[in-house]
Amino acid sequence: MTSIAPAAARAGIRGRRGRSITAAWIRVVLVAVGAAFMLAPFVIMVSTSLEPDTALLPSPPHFIPQNFTFSNYLDAWNGSDFGRYFLNSAYVSILTTFASVAISAMTAFAFARFDFPLKNVVYGVLLAGLMIPGIVVIVPQFILAKSLGLVDSLNGLVFFYTAGQIAFTTFMLRAFFERVPMELDEAMTIDGAGTLRKFLRLYVPLGRPALATAAVFSFLGAWDEYIWALTVISDSSKRTLPLGIAAFQGEHATAWGLVFAASTIAVIPVVAVYMAGQRHLITGITAGAIK
């Protein structure tokens, strides 16, 4: 009996270990398959952009270029003021990122650390804005933009993009700021620090993961936005990249090599911003999930 019990225990341990390894491999396979499906369109886009321009998409699609050439990239950058569109998007996205993160950080700090009349009501109204699809309010927004003289204006895009992102960014940053220990806040108060100093010296440094995540989301939202820009921008010199790429599509035929080359160029800043902020991205997304 004494020899049978340890043997059974060892067999049970080996069985659990085997099931654990099998489950781990299943997860790896599922993640690999999911990643392949997600990357396939991007690989096809890059491959097609490196082939001679054609009005017809290859069928089946090529994952490896058949006739390698960079001519599509040169034609896309040099044609139709693409460089201007790129700079317009960079200007709008960078300003929107700074403005939305700065305003949202101060708003989130106020909601996290101060009590004021109707605080919960104001916060509820702010979050209610997240439940309204942007397309529903596009007509009132256009009327407002026209009355403020912000039609056909890059600064007008910055204004409305910033306003549209404040609610979500505030929601995310408030959850992070609430996790900052009150002991640190009180210690700075005892040392004579005012509200602004505590915000800049304590909450902003500790909130770098959440702020970096908010910056990535704000940049991507402004960089990729198409509907509002299409609505308020009619001057070709004020087009952003999504509008410029759409201009490559003709009425009767589309130069897919140029479209995909332009799209690949437009993706490069997105990848760069994500790579720069990926170290903080997961931490920032999960901030506030556990108190």
Solvent accessible surface area in square Angstrom, and as a share of the most:
residue,aa,sasa,rsa
1,M,188,0.84
2,T,122,0.71
3,S,83,0.53
4,I,114,0.58
5,A,63,0.49
6,P,58,0.37
7,A,44,0.34
8,A,63,0.49
9,A,58,0.45
10,R,132,0.48
11,A,51,0.39
12,G,29,0.28
13,I,78,0.40
14,R,145,0.53
15,G,30,0.29
16,R,139,0.51
17,R,145,0.53
18,G,34,0.33
19,R,157,0.57
20,S,66,0.43
21,I,93,0.47
22,T,77,0.45
23,A,38,0.30
24,A,40,0.31
25,W,161,0.56
26,I,95,0.48
27,R,148,0.54
28,V,86,0.49
29,V,82,0.47
30,L,118,0.59
31,V,106,0.61
32,A,57,0.44
33,V,73,0.42
34,G,31,0.29
35,A,42,0.32
36,A,60,0.46
37,F,153,0.64
38,M,158,0.71
39,L,103,0.51
40,A,29,0.22
41,P,83,0.52
42,F,84,0.35
43,V,56,0.32
44,I,40,0.20
45,M,27,0.12
46,V,39,0.23
47,S,3,0.02
48,T,4,0.02
49,S,0,0.00
50,L,22,0.11
51,E,20,0.09
52,P,69,0.43
53,D,67,0.35
54,T,54,0.32
55,A,53,0.41
56,L,141,0.70
57,L,87,0.43
58,P,31,0.20
59,S,106,0.69
60,P,106,0.67
61,P,60,0.38
62,H,52,0.23
63,F,111,0.46
64,I,129,0.65
65,P,35,0.22
66,Q,113,0.50
67,N,95,0.49
68,F,127,0.53
69,T,33,0.19
70,F,120,0.50
71,S,49,0.31
72,N,2,0.01
73,Y,37,0.14
74,L,112,0.56
75,D,79,0.41
76,A,0,0.00
77,W,110,0.39
78,N,114,0.59
79,G,25,0.24
80,S,69,0.44
81,D,87,0.45
82,F,0,0.00
83,G,16,0.15
84,R,123,0.45
85,Y,6,0.02
86,F,43,0.18
87,L,121,0.60
88,N,13,0.07
89,S,3,0.02
90,A,24,0.18
91,Y,94,0.36
92,V,1,0.00
93,S,0,0.00
94,I,84,0.43
95,L,71,0.36
96,T,0,0.00
97,T,18,0.11
98,F,143,0.59
99,A,32,0.25
100,S,0,0.00
101,V,22,0.13
102,A,51,0.40
103,I,74,0.37
104,S,0,0.00
105,A,5,0.04
106,M,104,0.46
107,T,40,0.23
108,A,0,0.00
109,F,12,0.05
110,A,35,0.27
111,F,9,0.04
112,A,14,0.11
113,R,54,0.20
114,F,82,0.34
115,D,135,0.70
116,F,73,0.30
117,P,119,0.75
118,L,126,0.63
119,K,31,0.13
120,N,120,0.61
121,V,88,0.50
122,V,72,0.41
123,Y,29,0.11
124,G,37,0.36
125,V,104,0.60
126,L,44,0.22
127,L,40,0.20
128,A,43,0.33
129,G,40,0.38
130,L,80,0.40
131,M,157,0.70
132,I,91,0.46
133,P,79,0.50
134,G,54,0.52
135,I,112,0.57
136,V,95,0.55
137,V,48,0.27
138,I,29,0.15
139,V,98,0.56
140,P,77,0.48
141,Q,56,0.25
142,F,66,0.27
143,I,110,0.56
144,L,84,0.42
145,A,1,0.00
146,K,139,0.59
147,S,84,0.54
148,L,97,0.48
149,G,59,0.57
150,L,35,0.17
151,V,52,0.30
152,D,42,0.22
153,S,24,0.15
154,L,29,0.15
155,N,87,0.45
156,G,1,0.01
157,L,0,0.00
158,V,17,0.10
159,F,100,0.42
160,F,17,0.07
161,Y,16,0.06
162,T,9,0.05
163,A,57,0.44
164,G,55,0.53
165,Q,33,0.15
166,I,34,0.17
167,A,13,0.10
168,F,86,0.36
169,T,5,0.03
170,T,0,0.00
171,F,96,0.40
172,M,16,0.07
173,L,0,0.00
174,R,36,0.13
175,A,23,0.18
176,F,23,0.10
177,F,0,0.00
178,E,53,0.24
179,R,119,0.43
180,V,7,0.04
181,P,65,0.41
182,M,87,0.39
183,E,121,0.54
184,L,79,0.39
185,D,12,0.06
186,E,91,0.41
187,A,48,0.37
188,M,35,0.16
189,T,74,0.43
190,I,149,0.76
191,D,114,0.59
192,G,62,0.60
193,A,9,0.07
194,G,42,0.40
195,T,67,0.39
196,L,124,0.62
197,R,118,0.43
198,K,25,0.11
199,F,18,0.07
200,L,93,0.46
201,R,163,0.59
202,L,17,0.08
203,Y,0,0.00
204,V,43,0.25
205,P,54,0.34
206,L,78,0.39
207,G,0,0.00
208,R,152,0.55
209,P,25,0.16
210,A,0,0.00
211,L,24,0.12
212,A,24,0.19
213,T,0,0.00
214,A,1,0.01
215,A,30,0.24
216,V,6,0.04
217,F,78,0.33
218,S,2,0.01
219,F,20,0.08
220,L,43,0.21
221,G,34,0.33
222,A,7,0.06
223,W,7,0.03
224,D,86,0.45
225,E,44,0.20
226,Y,78,0.30
227,I,85,0.43
228,W,15,0.05
229,A,0,0.00
230,L,97,0.48
231,T,57,0.33
232,V,4,0.02
233,I,13,0.07
234,S,94,0.60
235,D,59,0.31
236,S,58,0.37
237,S,36,0.23
238,K,65,0.27
239,R,75,0.28
240,T,7,0.04
241,L,1,0.01
242,P,26,0.16
243,L,13,0.06
244,G,0,0.00
245,I,25,0.13
246,A,35,0.27
247,A,51,0.40
248,F,30,0.13
249,Q,92,0.41
250,G,43,0.42
251,E,161,0.72
252,H,173,0.77
253,A,63,0.49
254,T,18,0.11
255,A,28,0.21
256,W,64,0.23
257,G,1,0.01
258,L,35,0.17
259,V,8,0.04
260,F,35,0.15
261,A,0,0.00
262,A,0,0.00
263,S,22,0.14
264,T,15,0.09
265,I,22,0.11
266,A,12,0.09
267,V,42,0.24
268,I,105,0.53
269,P,23,0.14
270,V,32,0.18
271,V,72,0.41
272,A,58,0.45
273,V,38,0.22
274,Y,94,0.36
275,M,108,0.48
276,A,85,0.66
277,G,7,0.06
278,Q,82,0.37
279,R,191,0.70
280,H,38,0.17
281,L,15,0.07
282,I,120,0.61
283,T,69,0.40
284,G,0,0.00
285,I,89,0.45
286,T,72,0.42
287,A,10,0.07
288,G,16,0.16
289,A,80,0.62
290,I,140,0.71
291,K,187,0.79
